[in-house]
């Protein structure tokens, strides 16, 4: 966006400027997997776990899901990763209108971990996640949504961690949507499956995440 603003401020509306804007727009709408224009779109809205922090994004679980679709011959679906490191549920709500400009058929919502780590009020987190769900359904009434649950380490206190854990099943039940109980199931706490910070999955860890997500995503494919 800054590049586009720069071009707009220093150039008159010449043919070159038009071409540059067209190229920028095309790049901003690019997905991982090439697919026909009528292909259904799976959007992964999340934080650093979805972005593949510390590894090549092509090794992160959204890209691995795209490979699974390709290998299974499901070229009628395309994957759009929208992970942003450090993202909170509030940030995801602010980004929702931008990342859902193009039609979305399935939304995998994987936010809230940074809320917990920052000690954000759980009522705020719940309100923001509900806001994203409401926005998605209002914009695309036929959308299918998968909610990825997270858990917090016990050092944040028993009350907070238990209430945080319960937040996701509550939202899933209220909205009648599939729930991934814990996105990092089988990965969290295992040094062999995480990068040096002990928090973010390495490529091997992301393969497990992809299998976890795929289990809940595949039944939603038409």
N, C-alpha and C positions, 0 to 999 in steps of 0.2 A: 504493500500500500504506500509506503514511503517513497519507493521508486516511482510509482505512478504519479504521486503528488509532485515529485521533482520534475518529471518530464512535463507535466501539465503547467508548471510554473515558469519553465524556461523556454517552452516551445509554443509557437502558434499552431493552430489546428491544421497542420500540413498533412500530406499523405503519409509521411513517415510517422507522425504522431499517431495517426489512426491505426497504422499497422502495429505500432508498439503497444497501444492499448488493447488491441485485439489479441496479441500474443499473451499479454499479461492476464487477460480474462481467461484465455484458454488454459494457461498453466494453473490458474487458481481453481479450476474445476476438474483437474486431473485426478483420477483414482488409481489405486494400486494395479488392479486388473483391468486390462482392456476388455471392453464389452460393447455390445450393440447399444445404440441410443435408447432402445426400449427396455434394456436390462433393468431388473429390479435392484434397488440400492440398499446395502446394509451399512449403516453408519455406526461407528464406534466412538462414542463421546466419553472421554475420560481424561486421566491425568498422566503422570509419568509412566505408570504401568502400561497404559495403552500406547504411549508414545515410544516405548522401548528405550527408556533412559539407560545410558551406559552401553548400549549395543547398537548394531546396525538396525535401523527401523525395519529392514526387510526380514529381520530375525524375530521381530516382535509378534505377539499373538495375532493382531489383525491381519498382518501379511501372511501368517501361516494359515489363517482361516481362508484367505483368498486362494492359497495354493490348494487347500482341501476342496474348495469349490471347483477349481480348475481340474483337479485330478478326478473328481467325481462326475465331470462332464456338465457341471452346472454353470454354463456360460451365460445363463439367463440372470445371473446375479453378479453384482460388482461390489467391491468393498471400498468404503471411504473411511480412513482412519482420521479421527479428530482428537488425538491425545495431546495434551499440553502439560509439560512438567510444572509442578507446583499448583496446578489448577484446583480450585475449591468448587463446591457445589454452586456457590454464588457466581463464580466466574463462568461455570458451565451454563448457568441460566442466562447470563448476559450474552454468551456466544451462541445460544440456541438458534436465534433468528438467522444468524450468519451461516452456520453449518447446515441449516435445514432450508436454505434457499432452493436447492434442487430437491425434487421429490425423494422422500425416504420411505421405504417399505418396511424395513426392520431397523429398530434402534436398540443398540446395546449400550445401556447407561451404566457407566463404571466410574462413579464419582463419590466423594465423601471421605476418602482416606486422609486427605490433607486437612479436612475439617477436624477430624478426630485428633490428628497430631498437633493441631493448633489449639485444641480445646474449645472450638467453636460450639456455641449452644446447639444442642441436638434438635431443639425445636426449629432453629434456623436452617439446619441441614435438611431436616425433613420438609420444611416449607419450600426450600430451593429445589430439591429433587422432585417434589410434587409439582412445582411450577414447570419444570422441564417436561414432565409427563403430560401435564395439561396442555402446554404449548404444542407439543408434538401431535397430540390427538386433535386439537382444534385445527391445526394446519393440515394434517393428513388423517382424516377420520378412520381410514382403514389400516393405519400403521400398527405393526406388531412391536411390542417392547419387551426386552429382556433386562432385568435389573440384576446387576452384579453386586453381591454383598461383600462387605469388608468387615474386618475385626481389628480391634486395637490391642496393643500389648498390655499386660496386667499392671505395669507400673503407673498407668494413668488412674488407677483406682478401680476397685471392683464395681462400684455403682456405675461409673461412667462407661466402663468397658461392656458391662452387661446391657445397659440401656442402648449403647451404640450398636451392639450386635442385634438387638431386637428391632432396631429401627427399620432394617431392610425387609424382614418378613412381614412387618406391619404394613409397609408401603406396598409390597407385592400383593398381599391379601386384599387391601383396600382397593387397589386398582385392577385386581384379577389379571396379573401378569406373571410370567415365569420368573423364578428367582434362582440365581446361582448363589447358593448359601455363602460361599467364601471363595472369592476369585483366586486367592493364593493357596487354596487347598493343596496340600502335598508339596508346597514350595517354601512357604514362610518358615524361617528358622533353620533351613537346611543350607549350610555354607556351600555345599557342592552345587547348589542350584541358584545361587545369587552372586552378584558381582561383589567387589570388595567392601561395599558399604553395608552389606548384610541385609539390605532392604529390597533392592530391586533385582528381579530375576535376570539371570544370564540366559544365553540362548537355549540351554537345556531346560531351564526353568520355564521359559516362554513356550516351549513345546508342550509342557504339562498344562500351562494356562490355556493353550489352544484346544487341547483335548477336553478340558473342563468346560470351556465356552461352547465348543462344538456339540457336546452332549445336549445342551439346552437350546442351541440354535437350530440344529438340523431338523427337529420336528416342526419348526415354523416355516421351513422352505416349502413353497407350493409345488 
